[in-house]
Amino acid sequence: MSRPIEDYALLGDGETAALLSSDGSIDWLCWPRFDDDACFAALLGTADNGHWMLSPVAPVRGHARRYQPDTLIMETDFEVQDGAVRVTDFMPVGDGPSSVVRIVTGLHGVVEMDSALRLRFNYGELAPLLEHRDGGVEARIGPDCVVLRTDAHIELAARTIRSRFTVKAGDCVSFTMTCKRAHDAPPQPLDVQHALDETQRFWRNWIATFDDSRTAWPQAVRRSLLTLKALMHRRTGAIVAAPTTSLPEAPGGELNWDYRYAWLRDTSFAMVALLNAGFHGEARAWRDWLLRTISIEPERSRIMYRVDGGRHLREWTVDWLPGHRYAKPVRIGNAAAHQHQLDVLGEVIDCLDVARRGGLDPAPHEDLIETRIVEHLEKVWRLPGAGIWEARATPRHYTYSRIMVWVALDRFVNRRQSGSTGTAIIQRLSVLRDRIRQEALREGWNEGLGTFTQYYGGEELDASLLLMPLVGFISADDPRMASTIENIRRQLSEDGLIRRHERNASGPSEGTFLACSCWMADCLNLQGRTLEARQHFERVLATANDVGLLSEQYNVQRRELAGNFPQALSHLALINTALGLSGPTLQRGGG
């Protein structure tokens, strides 16, 4: 049986990430990159699908864990009858090959420890050849190779790298596991203490840029920023939506998707969060990745990409994995990459607008790419699409998608109209912008229900409509928007959190959507209802696990996190709302 999602902590090095359970097992790791194959897949299966357990042999009487302050270095204390130990886990950040380091330190008494390392490549399917070499163990299969070094005795048995050792107070035993390609030379041994010192310094120097006085919730924001930094690919600037795949949105259901990619939709959310928090370098890297990836043919763009900008995300299922808590299928790749989603190009234009207003110098070819985008939208804006939630059903005229086309035209026109008489394209797009606005206000509004609806002519509510005032399309105090906000609060709220749409009566019900819950707080704040906004936001904070991490959703009935984890959009929304509730900030709608 899989562990609950909230049982995990995140380790990361800016290349990839690992999930570590509270009892000392690393159950998920894709190497050498976020979107590469997993060599530990117990998160979606069993221990024999790959994991690394490091824990006391004797029954554990108590344990506690925490991140070292302002880092992604995890400390877990285990107490047994005869003593206690601390296990320190981290991934060094630097130019060398990606590694995982585990250090066992005796606190008091005498504790016998057991390390059981099972590498299973190709998402938990293939056991490697294990061989003692150069004072450690080398595990090889095909192009993949992992090298384990330790000062503990190692035995190889049953396709497992095993160590049993005893630590007393003050003793220290370390393990380093490093990824390399099979044809490359073995990596140099790692100086563990130096790597620990440098990793502490890296994370603390980075987060020191953030000014705690900017918010009433500094610790939650700092942890979210550190998590976001860990989800940024440091070589390219891309931000993955999550480091995992197929963690279910609904218990036992089929809403299991691969999130190990960079979504264009997240561009403006990330840009606002990074600039408001003071991280201009990361904002610039994200903007540059975006422009480099889209290039000058927006009509051929995807809604998501690999972290290097690669376009091929063929979706297939891993039949040999039973899934997290038996939720199948386990999917690799994401077919939604090919969907027609009008809103994503609006997000791109909005992101570039926020970047300029936030002080970033324009990038080369930025004007050309923007012009190509709006010219493309001018041709295709009438087409139905899959919408913000990437529905795999009949394409529809989604209200939010049309609004984001309006956003793209609005930002483009406003920038070029200032200080000039306007050109033919500006005049043409100004007319189209106004036409789309009037259409959305007319066709997206249901007079009988007193609300904007998910798609034209429909009756369904959708929490994405909360973004309408946040992007500057309509005031939060407009009677139509105020009525929509209240309808969403009344019909989509569950225990103070917001579902993204109405319950599915015919199948498993997904949880509340944490980003939508933050958007509700933002809307209430825009209406001047600050106390209610803070209450909504603090309800979101209460869903975080013990080390401050959020998934995509929260299942109120089961009282547990759901969906891929940790989720960048949830942490982005947390950052934006926490800063917005604490004072004036740069906003998407022009604030």
Phi, psi and omega in degrees: 000128181294150175287154175301149182301321183290354179284353188257151171243158183258132167245145182199158180226011182084000175245321180204187182210154177234153175248126184246125180280165183291341180263012170098018181249127171273112190252356180210129176199121171257131185226143001270004186226159180314314188261018173271176180295151178275140170255345167240121182227021178300335177305327182248015182199234180235177179302329181286353173270010174108120173194174175224102178266130176225108187200167177295151176288317181288157177304136180278125180271338179189149176210156179214149180221159179192154167283140166303140187310131174060036177218177167251032177261119185261134173246130177233121179261129177244132176243129174239181186300323187260003180165193181213150178225162173239130174253123179253122183240136176197166172244117181300143178254121181176194184271352182282180178296153182295135183220158169241131180242134177230125183239126177255123181238128177286130179263311173199159181070203181231128183230126173274130184246154178229126173247120178237108184251114177244106176270130179223104184279173183055052176057051171085008186264320195246123174275138182274168168286130180252135184210131173294131181200134173053043177077012178211209178231137176246131178245122186228141168201125181056232181278352190263144177210136176233135180245126176250130175234140179200158174268005175269158177291139183242137172236146178247119182202141175052044178059029183230140173264114190236142175222131170241130184207162182243138176237141174250172179306126179092344177291153179218124178236129184240153175230136172233130179240122188235139179265139173209168172279146187300329183274355180274161177293153178302144178292154176293145177304144183269134171281102191297314182294319178297318179297320178296315180298316182293324180290319174302313182297318181301306184294319183288323176294322181293309185286343179298341177296332184282133180266111182301333183290352181289345187210157175279354182234060188297321184292320178295321180291318179299316180295322178294320178295317178298320178296316178299317178300321179292337180267002176268128175284114193290340180276334186243338184091354180292152177240120178280147180295325176193160180272008188236167172231147165067019168286123195289140173279332177233135183303127176068008184265190182252010180276066186236112189233158179269117185250016187275035184227173181257122182266133173297330182299332184278000189299308184290324176302315181292319182298315179298314183297313183294316181291318180294329180274353175096013183257074184290327179296315178292323178297318180294319179296321178295314178299317182292321175300317181301310183292321179295325184284316180288319183057215190253016179234073182297336179294344178253011184287157173255165177276344178212159183216164169290166187294338177269007182091001178298147188258348190267109182232047183308131182268130176214167184247144180265094188291337184275354177260130181285347179092160179292118185054038175066024175273112180241156008274161167270119185253140171240134188083172185211109182294342178296345179303334183266000183292155171271110180229102184300327189294332188294324179287331171296322177297322180297311179298319179296320178300315180293325177295314178298319181300316179294315180292336179274000173105003178280134175294142179303145178273158175302139177069008180300315180298318181297315181295317178300316181297318178297323180295310184292328176294323176293315179299325178301329182274329192244004189297337181281346186287139173290161182213194184267343177082173185298331182265009171058047180299140179257030179250202181298129176302145182225169174270085184285136183299313182296325179298317179296322180295323180287335169295317175302317179302314181300313181292320181298313181294319181296312182293314184298321181294320186270345178281330186296123176077013179217164179278348179092150179253181181299318181293323179294316179297319181293316182287333175298316179296316181294320177303312181293325179295316181294322178299312180296321178298314181296321178293329181274307188277335179275352183261133175248105185298319182297322180271344180069041182203154164288150184239169186300319181216161183301130178081359183266182179235355185283137171281157180208127183291346175297339178295341176295342179282347184304310177286335183288335177262004176085016181285323184207148179290144176295340179268352176303135184307322180292319180288320178300320178293321178296317179301317181292322177297318178295318178300320185283319190259335182252002181275142176216110180054043176083001178244163188244127170281153182282334173207181186288158183300147175268106184289343186262000182202184180302141184266127176287169183277184173288151186259117191292324177296319179299324179294324175291321179297325175298316177300320179298317180295316178298322178296319177297332178276001181082010181265065191297318181298314178296321179298315180296321179296317177298316182293317182291336173294322176296315180302326183290346179275347181297151178283186188293343178248019169085020183257146180242145170264192179289320188225168175226124179272106185295317184295321180268352180055054181207155176290150182218153179087176185298151197208141343288151189259121182300316183298321178297316180288326174298315179297320178300312181299311183298317181290317180299320179286320181294328179282352186251359179154179181298136178220165171293128184238156180295323184282004176117000180283000000 
